[in-house]
Amino acid sequence: MKLFDRWKEEWWARKQGDLVKTYREKTENLEKELGEFLQTAKDDFSKRLKNLAKEHQVEIENKQKDIHEITRRLEEKKLELLRANEDLKNQIRTIEAKASPSNVWAEAFTAGFSKAWDMMLPIMSEGLEKTKKTIEDKAISQTLERLSNGNYKKTH
């Protein structure tokens, strides 16, 4: 048995060295593979993170452009509305000025006076002609009366 035990110990010593060596090699290989896997995962994660960051940056820039465009349109609309408001204020002032009692009275008086003048002008012209004719007739009759009396001096 001694021989068998010795052979067993020698075999076990060789095998133990081989097993330790194999275990170390496999452990080193596993550690190496794990390190490579972790590095690959880390690199992949970094790439994905960078891509996501780029995508988000592009989205942020697009949103900022949209915000600037909307802000510009709002400013243009605001200016347009301010101009329209100013126009409306001017129109309201004009309407109020035309509708003020003094302006209404002046407009009505002017219109009435113009209408009265237009209606009176023919009557006044006719009256003027009649007056001129009356004065002429009176002057002629006074002149004839003086001539017939022999009085050549003016009486009046």
MIZA-281561 format. One record per residue: residue in one letter; x, y, z of N, C-alpha, C in turn; residue number from 0. Coordinates in steps of 0.001 Angstrom, whole numbers, plus 524288, in hexadecimal, padded with zeros to 5 digits. Example, Ala and Ser with C-alpha at 12.3 -4.5 7.8 and 13.67 -1.06 7.14 Angstrom:
2
+------+-------+-------+-------+-------+-------+-------+-------+-------+-------+-----+
: code :   nxx :   nyy :   nzz :  caxx :  cayy :  cazz :   cxx :   cyy :   czz : pos :
+------+-------+-------+-------+-------+-------+-------+-------+-------+-------+-----+
:    A : 83386 : 7E9C6 : 81E78 : 8300C : 7EE6C : 81E78 : 83390 : 7F31C : 81E78 :   0 :
:    S : 83232 : 7F736 : 81BA8 : 83566 : 7FBDC : 81BE4 : 83264 : 8001E : 81EBE :   1 :
+------+-------+-------+-------+-------+-------+-------+-------+-------+-------+-----+
This chain:
156
+------+-------+-------+-------+-------+-------+-------+-------+-------+-------+-----+
: code :   nxx :   nyy :   nzz :  caxx :  cayy :  cazz :   cxx :   cyy :   czz : pos :
+------+-------+-------+-------+-------+-------+-------+-------+-------+-------+-----+
:    M : 8030A : 7FB75 : 80000 : 80000 : 80000 : 80000 : 80345 : 804E3 : 80000 :   0 :
:    K : 8077C : 803FC : 80208 : 80AE1 : 80865 : 80211 : 80C31 : 80A28 : 7FC9F :   1 :
:    L : 80CEB : 806A4 : 7F962 : 80E24 : 80808 : 7F40B : 80986 : 80AFE : 7F195 :   2 :
:    F : 8050D : 808D3 : 7F2AD : 80065 : 80B67 : 7F088 : 7FFCC : 810CA : 7F2EF :   3 :
:    D : 800AA : 81170 : 7F7C4 : 80021 : 8167F : 7FA56 : 8042E : 81A55 : 7F848 :   4 :
:    R : 808C5 : 81853 : 7F78B : 80CCC : 81BC2 : 7F56F : 80B7B : 81D5F : 7EFED :   5 :
:    W : 809DD : 819A4 : 7ECD3 : 80868 : 81ADC : 7E773 : 803D8 : 81EB2 : 7E779 :   6 :
:    K : 8003F : 81DDE : 7EAF3 : 7FBB9 : 82149 : 7EB69 : 7FD89 : 826BF : 7ECEE :   7 :
:    E : 80125 : 8272B : 7F087 : 80312 : 82C46 : 7F221 : 80606 : 82EE7 : 7EDB9 :   8 :
:    E : 80923 : 82BFD : 7EAE9 : 80BFF : 82E3E : 7E67B : 8082F : 83005 : 7E249 :   9 :
:    W : 80472 : 82C92 : 7E145 : 8008A : 82E03 : 7DD51 : 7FD79 : 832D7 : 7DF14 :  10 :
:    W : 7FC12 : 832AE : 7E40A : 7F913 : 83712 : 7E619 : 7FC65 : 83BFF : 7E61B :  11 :
:    A : 8015F : 83BD5 : 7E741 : 804D2 : 84056 : 7E73C : 8053F : 84281 : 7E1AE :  12 :
:    R : 805E5 : 83F00 : 7DDD7 : 80614 : 840C4 : 7D85C : 800D8 : 8430E : 7D6CE :  13 :
:    K : 7FCDF : 84035 : 7D81C : 7F7A3 : 841FC : 7D6A1 : 7F65F : 84712 : 7D96F :  14 :
:    Q : 7F7E5 : 8476C : 7DE53 : 7F6C0 : 84C27 : 7E141 : 7F96C : 850CC : 7DEBF :  15 :
:    G : 7FE5B : 8502C : 7DD20 : 80130 : 85461 : 7DA6E : 7FE7A : 855B8 : 7D552 :  16 :
:    D : 7FCDD : 8519D : 7D25D : 7FA1A : 85283 : 7CD6B : 7F4DF : 8552B : 7CE6C :  17 :
:    L : 7F22B : 8534D : 7D27F : 7ED0E : 855A3 : 7D3AF : 7EDA9 : 85B5A : 7D550 :  18 :
:    V : 7F187 : 85C7C : 7D889 : 7F27B : 861E3 : 7DA2E : 7F3D6 : 86531 : 7D565 :  19 :
:    K : 7F754 : 862F8 : 7D21A : 7F8E0 : 865D2 : 7CD5C : 7F427 : 866A8 : 7C9DF :  20 :
:    T : 7F0EC : 862A7 : 7C8FC : 7EC39 : 86319 : 7C5BF : 7E867 : 866FC : 7C834 :  21 :
:    Y : 7E7E4 : 8668A : 7CD81 : 7E453 : 86A19 : 7D031 : 7E61E : 86FBF : 7CF7E :  22 :
:    R : 7EB30 : 870A0 : 7D025 : 7ED3A : 875EA : 7CF79 : 7EC81 : 877D2 : 7C9E5 :  23 :
:    E : 7EDB0 : 8747E : 7C618 : 7ED05 : 87603 : 7C09A : 7E753 : 87746 : 7BF75 :  24 :
:    K : 7E3D0 : 873CD : 7C145 : 7DE41 : 874C0 : 7C049 : 7DC6C : 879AA : 7C326 :  25 :
:    T : 7DE4F : 87A67 : 7C7F2 : 7DCD5 : 87F22 : 7CAE2 : 7DED9 : 883FC : 7C81B :  26 :
:    E : 7E3CA : 883BA : 7C65D : 7E5FF : 88835 : 7C380 : 7E307 : 88926 : 7BE76 :  27 :
:    N : 7E1BD : 884EF : 7BBA0 : 7DEA8 : 8857E : 7B6CB : 7D947 : 887DF : 7B7E6 :  28 :
:    L : 7D6CF : 885D8 : 7BC15 : 7D1AA : 887F7 : 7BD7C : 7D213 : 88DB5 : 7BF08 :  29 :
:    E : 7D627 : 88EFB : 7C220 : 7D6E7 : 89475 : 7C3AA : 7D7F8 : 897D8 : 7BEE4 :  30 :
:    K : 7DB1E : 895BC : 7BB46 : 7DC57 : 89898 : 7B67C : 7D75C : 8995E : 7B33E :  31 :
:    E : 7D452 : 89533 : 7B290 : 7CF71 : 8958D : 7AF98 : 7CBA2 : 89949 : 7B23D :  32 :
:    L : 7CB59 : 898DD : 7B784 : 7C7E8 : 89C62 : 7BA66 : 7C9B5 : 8A204 : 7B9BF :  33 :
:    G : 7CEC3 : 8A2F2 : 7BA09 : 7D0E5 : 8A836 : 7B93D : 7CFA8 : 8AA3D : 7B3C7 :  34 :
:    E : 7D078 : 8A6D4 : 7AFD8 : 7CF37 : 8A860 : 7AA76 : 7C967 : 8A97C : 7A9E2 :  35 :
:    F : 7C62B : 8A5FA : 7AC3F : 7C086 : 8A6C5 : 7ABF7 : 7BEF3 : 8ABEA : 7AE99 :  36 :
:    L : 7C140 : 8ACCD : 7B338 : 7C008 : 8B1AB : 7B5FE : 7C1E6 : 8B665 : 7B2EC :  37 :
:    Q : 7C680 : 8B60B : 7B080 : 7C87E : 8BA65 : 7AD5E : 7C4F6 : 8BB50 : 7A8A7 :  38 :
:    T : 7C364 : 8B6F1 : 7A61A : 7BFE2 : 8B762 : 7A1A1 : 7BAAB : 8B9D1 : 7A351 :  39 :
:    A : 7B89F : 8B7EB : 7A7B7 : 7B3B5 : 8BA09 : 7A9B6 : 7B457 : 8BFCE : 7AB12 :  40 :
:    K : 7B8CD : 8C10F : 7AD83 : 7B9D6 : 8C686 : 7AEEB : 7BA34 : 8C9E5 : 7AA01 :  41 :
:    D : 7BD1F : 8C808 : 7A614 : 7BD9E : 8CAE7 : 7A125 : 7B84F : 8CB89 : 79E88 :  42 :
:    D : 7B54E : 8C72F : 79E6F : 7B01B : 8C758 : 79C11 : 7AC96 : 8CB22 : 79F06 :  43 :
:    F : 7ACCB : 8CAE7 : 7A42B : 7A9B4 : 8CE71 : 7A760 : 7AB4A : 8D417 : 7A65E :  44 :
:    S : 7B067 : 8D510 : 7A5FF : 7B254 : 8DA5E : 7A4F2 : 7B06B : 8DC50 : 79FA3 :  45 :
:    K : 7B0BB : 8D8D3 : 79BAC : 7AEE5 : 8DA4F : 7966E : 7A916 : 8DB94 : 79685 :  46 :
:    R : 7A614 : 8D821 : 79913 : 7A068 : 8D908 : 7995D : 79F34 : 8DE0C : 79C55 :  47 :
:    L : 7A20A : 8DEE9 : 7A08F : 7A150 : 8E3A1 : 7A3A0 : 7A299 : 8E878 : 7A060 :  48 :
:    K : 7A6E8 : 8E83A : 79D6D : 7A859 : 8EC99 : 79A0E : 7A442 : 8ED73 : 795D7 :  49 :
:    N : 7A25E : 8E930 : 79377 : 79E4A : 8E9A1 : 78F71 : 7994D : 8EBF4 : 791B8 :  50 :
:    L : 797CD : 8EA1B : 79656 : 79327 : 8EC4B : 798E0 : 793F1 : 8F210 : 79A17 :  51 :
:    A : 79896 : 8F36A : 79BF3 : 799BF : 8F8E0 : 79D25 : 79972 : 8FC2E : 79829 :  52 :
:    K : 79B97 : 8FA24 : 793DF : 79B52 : 8FCF2 : 78EDE : 795AC : 8FD94 : 78D1B :  53 :
:    E : 792AC : 8F948 : 78D83 : 78D31 : 8F98B : 78BEA : 78A39 : 8FD89 : 78F34 :  54 :
:    H : 78B1F : 8FD68 : 79448 : 78884 : 90125 : 797B1 : 78A52 : 906B1 : 7969A :  55 :
:    Q : 78F4B : 9075A : 79567 : 79145 : 90C8E : 79416 : 78EB6 : 90E8D : 78F19 :  56 :
:    V : 78E3A : 90B1A : 78B3A : 78BA3 : 90C96 : 78655 : 785ED : 90E01 : 78764 :  57 :
:    E : 78350 : 90AD5 : 78AA1 : 77DE4 : 90BF7 : 78C02 : 77D74 : 9112A : 78ED4 :  58 :
:    I : 7810D : 91222 : 79270 : 78108 : 91713 : 79556 : 781E0 : 91B9F : 7919B :  59 :
:    E : 7859B : 91B1F : 78E04 : 7869A : 91F49 : 78A3C : 781D5 : 9203A : 786CE :  60 :
:    N : 77F53 : 91BFA : 7851C : 77A94 : 91C94 : 781EB : 7763C : 91F49 : 784FA :  61 :
:    K : 7759E : 91DBF : 789E9 : 771A4 : 92043 : 78D3A : 772EB : 92602 : 78DFD :  62 :
:    Q : 777F4 : 9273D : 78EB3 : 77985 : 92CB6 : 78F53 : 77866 : 92FC9 : 78A5B :  63 :
:    K : 77979 : 92D66 : 785D4 : 77843 : 92FFF : 780E3 : 77268 : 930F2 : 7806B :  64 :
:    D : 76F5A : 92CF0 : 781DB : 769AD : 92D87 : 781B5 : 767E6 : 931EC : 78559 :  65 :
:    I : 76A33 : 9320B : 78A07 : 768CE : 9361D : 78DCD : 76A35 : 93B7D : 78BA4 :  66 :
:    H : 76ED5 : 93BFA : 78949 : 7706B : 94101 : 78709 : 76CBF : 94297 : 7829A :  67 :
:    E : 76B3E : 93ED7 : 77F57 : 767AC : 93FF5 : 77AFE : 76259 : 941B2 : 77D0B :  68 :
:    I : 76068 : 93EE3 : 780EC : 75B53 : 9404E : 78332 : 75BA9 : 945A8 : 785CC :  69 :
:    T : 75FF6 : 946AC : 7887B : 760B7 : 94BC2 : 78AFD : 760E1 : 95017 : 786E7 :  70 :
:    R : 76399 : 94F1F : 78293 : 763EA : 95308 : 77E63 : 75E7D : 95415 : 77C25 :  71 :
:    R : 75B80 : 94FDA : 77B35 : 75634 : 95088 : 77921 : 752C2 : 9537E : 77CF1 :  72 :
:    L : 7535D : 9523D : 781FC : 75043 : 954FD : 785F1 : 75197 : 95AD2 : 78612 :  73 :
:    E : 75698 : 95C0A : 7859A : 75835 : 96188 : 78583 : 755F1 : 96455 : 780BD :  74 :
:    E : 7561F : 961B9 : 77C32 : 753DC : 96408 : 77775 : 74E06 : 964E0 : 77831 :  75 :
:    K : 74B5B : 960FE : 77A57 : 745B8 : 96165 : 77B40 : 74497 : 965B6 : 77F27 :  76 :
:    K : 747DC : 96626 : 7832C : 74732 : 96A42 : 78717 : 747AE : 96F9D : 7848E :  77 :
:    L : 74BB0 : 97050 : 78142 : 74C5E : 97550 : 77E91 : 747BD : 97678 : 77AFB :  78 :
:    E : 745EF : 9726C : 77844 : 74169 : 9730F : 774D5 : 73C95 : 974AD : 777F2 :  79 :
:    L : 73BCE : 9722A : 77C67 : 7374F : 9737F : 77FAF : 737DD : 978F5 : 7820B :  80 :
:    L : 73CA2 : 97A79 : 7836A : 73D78 : 97FC7 : 78567 : 73C32 : 983D9 : 78138 :  81 :
:    R : 73DD5 : 982BA : 77C50 : 73C86 : 98654 : 77809 : 736A2 : 98697 : 77735 :  82 :
:    A : 7341B : 98208 : 77748 : 72E69 : 981E7 : 7769D : 72BBB : 984C1 : 77B19 :  83 :
:    N : 72DBB : 9841F : 77FD6 : 72B8C : 986D3 : 7845C : 72C11 : 98CB9 : 783BF :  84 :
:    E : 73092 : 98E74 : 781EC : 7316E : 99410 : 7811D : 72DC3 : 99625 : 77CE5 :  85 :
:    D : 72D15 : 99327 : 778B4 : 7296D : 994B7 : 77497 : 723E5 : 9952A : 776BD :  86 :
:    L : 72257 : 99157 : 779E1 : 71D1B : 9917A : 77C33 : 71C79 : 99628 : 77FD6 :  87 :
:    K : 72092 : 99753 : 782E9 : 72057 : 99BE4 : 78656 : 71F85 : 9A0DB : 78324 :  88 :
:    N : 7226F : 9A147 : 77ECF : 721E2 : 9A5E7 : 77B75 : 71C6A : 9A630 : 7791D :  89 :
:    Q : 71A5D : 9A1BB : 77760 : 71516 : 9A1B7 : 7752D : 71110 : 9A333 : 77950 :  90 :
:    I : 711C0 : 9A13D : 77E11 : 70E14 : 9A28A : 7824A : 70E5D : 9A855 : 78382 :  91 :
:    R : 71326 : 9AA7B : 783BD : 713A8 : 9B024 : 784B6 : 710F7 : 9B346 : 78072 :  92 :
:    T : 711AD : 9B192 : 77B8E : 70F31 : 9B454 : 7772C : 7093F : 9B413 : 777A6 :  93 :
:    I : 7073D : 9AF6D : 778D8 : 7018E : 9AECF : 77960 : 6FF8F : 9B206 : 77DF6 :  94 :
:    E : 70271 : 9B1E8 : 7825C : 700D4 : 9B501 : 786E1 : 700F3 : 9BACF : 785A2 :  95 :
:    A : 704EF : 9BC7A : 782B7 : 7054B : 9C1FE : 7814E : 700BB : 9C392 : 77DD3 :  96 :
:    K : 6FF5F : 9C024 : 77A39 : 6FAF8 : 9C151 : 776C3 : 6F5D0 : 9C11B : 779AD :  97 :
:    A : 6F594 : 9BDCB : 77DA7 : 6F0AE : 9BD13 : 7807E : 6F03A : 9C0AC : 7853B :  98 :
:    S : 6F433 : 9C3E9 : 78653 : 6F3E0 : 9C765 : 78ACF : 6EF94 : 9CB6F : 789D8 :  99 :
:    P : 6ECEF : 9CD2B : 78DFF : 6E884 : 9D0CD : 78D4B : 6E9FE : 9D5C4 : 78A5D : 100 :
:    S : 6EE8A : 9D7F6 : 78B8B : 6F007 : 9DCC7 : 788DA : 6F0E3 : 9DBC8 : 7830F : 101 :
:    N : 6F34A : 9D750 : 781CE : 6F43D : 9D611 : 77C55 : 6EF1F : 9D4D6 : 77986 : 102 :
:    V : 6EBAE : 9D1F0 : 77C28 : 6E699 : 9D0BA : 779C1 : 6E39C : 9D5C3 : 778B8 : 103 :
:    W : 6E39F : 9D956 : 77CA0 : 6E0CE : 9DE50 : 77BFA : 6E32C : 9E172 : 77780 : 104 :
:    A : 6E876 : 9E198 : 7774B : 6EB0D : 9E488 : 77320 : 6E9D3 : 9E22A : 76DCF : 105 :
:    E : 6E9F7 : 9DCFC : 76D76 : 6E8B6 : 9DA65 : 7687A : 6E313 : 9DB79 : 766EA : 106 :
:    A : 6DF8C : 9DAFD : 76ABD : 6DA00 : 9DBE3 : 76991 : 6D916 : 9E18E : 767F9 : 107 :
:    F : 6DB81 : 9E52E : 76AD7 : 6DAD9 : 9EAB5 : 7698F : 6DCF9 : 9EBE2 : 76424 : 108 :
:    T : 6E1A6 : 9E9C2 : 762FE : 6E409 : 9EAA5 : 75DD9 : 6E09F : 9E862 : 75992 : 109 :
:    A : 6DEC2 : 9E3A3 : 75A6B : 6DB5D : 9E13B : 7566F : 6D654 : 9E455 : 755D5 : 110 :
:    G : 6D3FB : 9E5E5 : 75A42 : 6CF19 : 9E8F6 : 75A09 : 6CFF0 : 9EE3D : 7577D : 111 :
:    F : 6D439 : 9F0CA : 758EA : 6D552 : 9F5EA : 756AB : 6D631 : 9F585 : 750CA : 112 :
:    S : 6D92B : 9F176 : 74F36 : 6DA1B : 9F0B6 : 7499A : 6D4FA : 9EFCC : 746BE : 113 :
:    K : 6D1A1 : 9EC8D : 74911 : 6CC8B : 9EB61 : 7469D : 6C940 : 9F053 : 74661 : 114 :
:    A : 6C929 : 9F351 : 74AA3 : 6C61D : 9F838 : 74ABE : 6C843 : 9FC0C : 746C8 : 115 :
:    W : 6CD62 : 9FC5E : 7468A : 6CFC3 : A0003 : 742CE : 6CE54 : 9FE7A : 73D42 : 116 :
:    D : 6CEA4 : 9F960 : 73C20 : 6CD3A : 9F783 : 736E9 : 6C78C : 9F8B8 : 735A9 : 117 :
:    M : 6C418 : 9F856 : 73991 : 6BE8A : 9F970 : 738A5 : 6BD86 : 9FF4A : 73854 : 118 :
:    M : 6C05B : A0269 : 73B5D : 6BF76 : A080D : 73B94 : 6C1FF : A0AF2 : 73714 : 119 :
:    L : 6C623 : A08C7 : 734DE : 6C900 : A0B83 : 730C4 : 6C57D : A0D23 : 72C33 : 120 :
:    P : 6C22B : A09C1 : 72A0E : 6BECC : A0B84 : 725CC : 6BAEF : A0FC8 : 72797 : 121 :
:    I : 6B8DA : A0F2F : 72C66 : 6B51C : A1315 : 72E5D : 6B7E4 : A1846 : 72F24 : 122 :
:    M : 6BCA0 : A1818 : 7315B : 6BF99 : A1CE4 : 73237 : 6C118 : A1F66 : 72D0B : 123 :
:    S : 6C29B : A1C27 : 72946 : 6C406 : A1E4D : 72428 : 6BF50 : A20F8 : 721A9 : 124 :
:    E : 6BAD3 : A1E53 : 72224 : 6B5FF : A20A0 : 71FF1 : 6B4A4 : A25A7 : 722CB : 125 :
:    G : 6B51E : A25B3 : 72803 : 6B3F9 : A2A6A : 72B19 : 6B7C5 : A2EBB : 729BD : 126 :
:    L : 6BC9E : A2D67 : 728EC : 6C086 : A3150 : 7276E : 6BF37 : A33B1 : 7222B : 127 :
:    E : 6BDBF : A3050 : 71E89 : 6BC36 : A3248 : 7195B : 6B77B : A35DD : 719D5 : 128 :
:    K : 6B3A2 : A3463 : 71D01 : 6AEF2 : A379B : 71DC4 : 6B063 : A3CC9 : 7203C : 129 :
:    T : 6B3EC : A3C91 : 72420 : 6B599 : A4167 : 726B8 : 6B864 : A44F1 : 722E6 : 130 :
:    K : 6BBE6 : A42A6 : 71FCB : 6BEAA : A45CB : 71BD2 : 6BAC1 : A4844 : 71807 : 131 :
:    K : 6B6E7 : A452F : 7167A : 6B2EC : A4724 : 712C4 : 6AFC5 : A4B7B : 71549 : 132 :
:    T : 6AE75 : A4ACC : 71A66 : 6AB76 : A4ED1 : 71D2B : 6AEA0 : A53D2 : 71D93 : 133 :
:    I : 6B3A7 : A5345 : 71EEA : 6B6FE : A57EA : 71F56 : 6B772 : A5A9C : 71A03 : 134 :
:    E : 6B81F : A5798 : 715FD : 6B87F : A59C7 : 710B4 : 6B37C : A5CAC : 70F43 : 135 :
:    D : 6AF22 : A59EF : 71033 : 6AA19 : A5C60 : 70EEE : 6A950 : A6170 : 711FF : 136 :
:    K : 6AAA5 : A615C : 71706 : 6AA0C : A65FC : 71A44 : 6AD93 : A6A5E : 71859 : 137 :
:    A : 6B26A : A68F7 : 716E3 : 6B60C : A6CEC : 714F0 : 6B40E : A6F33 : 70FD5 : 138 :
:    I : 6B1EE : A6BDC : 70C7A : 6AFE9 : A6DC2 : 70770 : 6AB45 : A7152 : 70866 : 139 :
:    S : 6A7B9 : A6FBD : 70BDA : 6A320 : A7308 : 70CC0 : 6A4A3 : A782E : 70F4E : 140 :
:    Q : 6A87A : A7826 : 712BF : 6AA21 : A7D21 : 71517 : 6ACB3 : A8092 : 710FD : 141 :
:    T : 6AFB3 : A7E20 : 70DAA : 6B247 : A8130 : 7098A : 6AE39 : A836D : 705DA : 142 :
:    L : 6AA5D : A8075 : 7045F : 6A642 : A8260 : 700E3 : 6A320 : A86BA : 7038A : 143 :
:    E : 6A22B : A8628 : 7087F : 69F3C : A8A23 : 70B5B : 6A258 : A8F36 : 70B8C : 144 :
:    R : 6A74A : A8EEA : 70C68 : 6AA80 : A93A4 : 70C81 : 6AACA : A9628 : 70728 : 145 :
:    L : 6AB2D : A92D0 : 70344 : 6AB7F : A94EF : 6FDF5 : 6A65A : A9789 : 6FC7D : 146 :
:    S : 6A22B : A9542 : 6FE15 : 69D2C : A979C : 6FC9F : 69C27 : A9C7F : 6FFCE : 147 :
:    N : 69E2E : A9D48 : 70439 : 69D8D : AA1F9 : 70761 : 6A1A1 : AA5FC : 705D8 : 148 :
:    G : 6A54B : AA490 : 702D0 : 6A964 : AA820 : 70134 : 6AD89 : AA8B1 : 7054A : 149 :
:    N : 6AD8D : AA5AE : 708CD : 6B15C : AA5ED : 70D02 : 6B589 : AA1DD : 70BD2 : 150 :
:    Y : 6BA3A : AA3DF : 70AB8 : 6BE71 : AA02D : 70937 : 6C1F5 : A9ECA : 70DC4 : 151 :
:    K : 6C0BA : AA0CE : 71241 : 6C3EF : A9FA2 : 716D5 : 6C1E4 : A9AB3 : 7197C : 152 :
:    K : 6C576 : A9867 : 71BD1 : 6C432 : A93A7 : 71EA2 : 6C18B : A951D : 723B5 : 153 :
:    T : 6BD2F : A9296 : 724E8 : 6BA58 : A93FB : 7299F : 6BC59 : A9129 : 72E62 : 154 :
:    H : 6BE6B : A8D5A : 72DD9 : 6C04E : A8A6A : 73265 : 6C609 : A89DC : 7324B : 155 :
+------+-------+-------+-------+-------+-------+-------+-------+-------+-------+-----+
